[in-house]
Amino acid sequence: MAQHTISFSPASQRPAQPQSPRASGPCSMEDFASAKRWAQPASPKQLSKSASRSSLQSSRSSDFSTSSSETGSPTMKHSASKGGKLTVTLGASNSLAKVMSRPSGDISKVVHQVQPAPNSQNAYREHLFSTFQALKFVKRLQPADLNQVAAKTVHLPPTTRKTVIFDLDETLVHCVQDPSQAHLSLSVPFPTGETVTVGVNIRPFARECLSAVSSFCEVIVFTASLRSYADKVLDVLDPSHTLISHRLYREHCVEVDGLFIKDLRVIAGRRLENLTLVDNSAYSFAYQLDNGVPIISWYEDANDRELCNLAAYLRQTLPLEDVRLAHRNTFRLHCFYDDYLRDFIRP
């Protein structure tokens, strides 16, 4: 397979990428209403083969079918279907399917069609490989330093809602080298005393996604970037401070081997079964893989719709007692490394 270079630098230290053109036309909330599913097939090899047909685009509720529950452990399988679509079958005793057609009881299989989308193959291959590299690091990771976790703990007011935690860079926004070509230009004071002008592009549907998710979940942004930079960007994304309930920064990350990991145990007063961390870097949720939703990194694609469809996926996890079961069966990060080795590396 082709060689790639992956940087595990914190978001604020990553090299700049080509700037993004503005998205054509405003984003509308109607786009969220049309997006009914957001899920990733289990097998890296199958996903790579079908990547050009599986960009997680929106589909209508009529595209889904359910069957009665089955016993056994949660499983996920997939196969290419006729007509240029990818059929994904999710089996879980308490899966996302439960939200779709029954107020109670278990549904073990959901079959849905992922709509075709052009030019997604390379992005998905890069995403798979970067996830593999991150999980390679995770496999060697030592247990967390609990003293460090305790020292970085933040005590938040109680909530009865589930909590969705967003990464910032390459998940909601992307810094560009030339501020004059960016969506916005910000003057950021750094701890050194220097003030730097930073160009920032906003991912398509970022504001709409935050607005939609905040209507049914508590929203937190947890970034490995410095507070001075992150606050400037977040004040643009959420100027009224009504969408994002809390902000966590590099100072709240657990530092391991020079990397900043978002150990969710630093958030006091929140149960892990109610927490979802959306991040483009899988090592960010190294200590809680089942809480992670690995979103594709965004740099410049004005047609990107990942956040639009993400909101619909997150809404469907609401009735679950433990959101980790949904993420585990959808993304299978606990076995992704071995699956990738089997499908791509080993003969």
Beta strands, then each sheet from edge to edge (+ up, - down):
strand 1: 65-67
strand 2: 75-81
strand 3: 85-91
strand 4: 109-114
strand 5: 154-155
strand 6: 163-166
strand 7: 173-176
strand 8: 184-189
strand 9: 195-202
strand 10: 218-222
strand 11: 246-248
strand 12: 254-256
strand 13: 259-261
strand 14: 267-268
strand 15: 275-279
strand 16: 292-294
sheet 1: 1+ 4- 3+ 2-
sheet 2: 5+ 14+
sheet 3: 11+ 10+ 6+ 15+ 16+
sheet 4: 7+ 9- 8+
sheet 5: 12+ 13-
end
